[in-house]
Amino acid sequence: MLHSYFIIAWRNLVRNKAFSTINIVGLSIGLATCLLISLFVLDELSYDRFNEKADRIVRVFFRGSMQGGKMNEAHVMPPVAQTLKADYPEVQEATRLRLGGSPFITYHDKRFRDQTIAFVDSNFFQVFTLPLIQGDAKTALVRPNTAVITQALARKYFGNDNPLGKVLTINDENVSYQVTGLIDRVPANSHIRPIDLFVSMTSFPEAKAPSWMTSEFFTYLVLPEGYDYRQLEAKLPQVVDKYMGPQIQQAFGMSMAQFRQKGNDLGLFLQPLTAIHLFSDFTYDLSPPGNIQYVYIFGAIALFMLVIACINFMNLSTAGASKRAKEVGIRKVLGSERQSLTSQFLIESLLLTALALVLAVGIVYLALPAFNQLAGKSLTVNFSGNAWLLPGLLVLGALVGVLAGSYPAFFLSSFKPIAVLKGTKFSGDKRSIGLRSGLVVVQFFISITLMIGTTVVYRQLSYIQNKELGYEKEQVLVLPETWLLGNKEEVFRNQIMQEPGVVNVSTSGYLPAGPSNNNNFMVYAESNTTQLVKTLRYDVDYSYIPTLGIQLAAGRNFSREYGTDSSGVILNETAARTLGWAKNALGHTLSRANQDGKQTTYRVIGVVKDFHFKSLHERISPLVMVLSKNSGTVIVKVKTKDLPGLLANLKKQWDQLAPDVPFTYSFLNERFNQTYLAEQKIGQILGLFAGLTIFVACLGLFGLATFTAEQRTKEIGVRKVLGASVAGIVGLLSKDFLKLVGVALLLAVPVAWYVMNQWLQDFAYKIDMEWWMFVLAGALAVSIALLTVSYQSIKAALMNPVKSLKTD
């Protein structure tokens, strides 16, 4: 019996080629989209879960608020780890990680770059599941000047030689490290994935510093199984009072209680390891975080695509019921039961779904490289490596087949044999027509919502790209790591100034876009030591402000003509307002308490207009510029049409001063764009899937229009004989579908407004959603639907009425 079901199902699919093609293509696109997004979502959710103790590890982070802004940092102070381990028995292990940058590594006469170093405590590999291929995880980093490296790095440094015992020299420190351990790699779904060289923390002097006023140490705790980390988090204010309080007293002359009474606050908090990737919003972290909102958005899109594909199947199956009505009637007369007919139609649905699933897997294989590039992932379809993948696909196909085919199967098997064998054309009852209409509304509701969302995302990105930032980001070259030139850095800077096409040159690692030096600066206004104000400090030189085109609102820039400028500062307008000097800040003084309790006084010599030195997700905060030599990055303002020639000259000069160090550069506008790379990717992916949903919805609409035209063939012939025009007939056949699109638009507008308004709340500077965005999406949807329906409508309207009237 089952065999005959499959034979009949196959013959029916072959007989109705148009119906089968539309359904298979629509389902395959829906399934392929669902599979692609599922791979993305599962990868995002899998971060750090490979660790055996993942559900017991938490990270300590620091958060504070003061007048002038907030502090939100993923790293904490050097003593936090051992203090919590010693004071609280529930802390079973505590380990730290401190980034060491990307210095040059020397092995014999070879020099290497592009590896990221981290200083870690000796128990790091006992906390994190990064098994050592060679060496002992318990002892590999106990001794000073020892290192554990990845297998890829070992091959790069040593070829096929055994890496253990080899000695590497870090040029920046001129210190040698012995390789004592080898790991395979840091998994791609780890928040510490940029690191491939782990160095003993005992080699880092600051690791033993008792300071509770400096941070930069990423700190992790292992808690007992089943322990709620919030219980320990509730005790952390006591730690702050006990250990940070005395240092606050010494530095700022007030107790922690007084500090809090003035509206300030500082605190330590805990974050589960598995929440780091998707729920982090820190100023600085080990790797760029994901965003749980985007996981929700993509998950919804995957579901929407499946829903639309299933709706197509149900709509086309029920609309095409007239072609199967006599077949059902004859089968029932010959003794077929409703159950067997239902089984027959379900098997047809499953067969069609199986074909669509095979095609979908092929689409995924072809599309995955482009999708990886777009999403910044390394996703693969690996059936042998992922035991769940093949069963998951089979379950998904069966589920879609049953869900999409259930209603058509019950609908077709319910036909009354007497009614369908009378020879009258069967068009279905009002309930089936109403259901089809409702499903079309759902399809276009989803499509229009995605269209509006894509429009808003692109408008916001355009707003960011074109917003007046308060500094010039175009034609500004950034030459990083010029500290590698040593005492030749100033020589290089002077040589650049002689180049034609160079307008100005500054040396400072503080940049308003992309990775930048960052320094909190706690100050008092005048001699008022009762209220601290949190600002950021920029160490700049005499040329910084003119090089970046920052505008002065009052006063002057730093100048070599004034010897006292070493104790002068320049504020931004927000800092002037926060300090209470909005009308005139010039000549006022501010003071800063050092850790030893001594005061340093600065005099305001200028105020610059506010400029965006952080992401547009954040409001402009108070900024203080001080005159200071800050080596490491040279900023070059250029104005030339021969940019390649200028870069070639700069490289030539660099090579003469540092022949062993590669010349690298970037543009400030590129660094700015990199800040919003996640939003750009989201916009592109939304646009792609919005287009796919509309395409799949239009496939279904095309099929429905085809069936509608077939059912009304004789009516169209009569109307033409009576003088109806082609335009009138096209309008008659199209208006019902356009009404459904109009209903979908009315439903989609408030939903899209709410969802995108929530998304825009993440930006401190954002667009207003305007009426034309919704009108544009609606007009596009109506136009697309009209074009889709018009083809069949015009074809039917142009048919010879004599031929139309001869149809059964």
Disulfide bonds with the S-S distance in Angstrom:
none
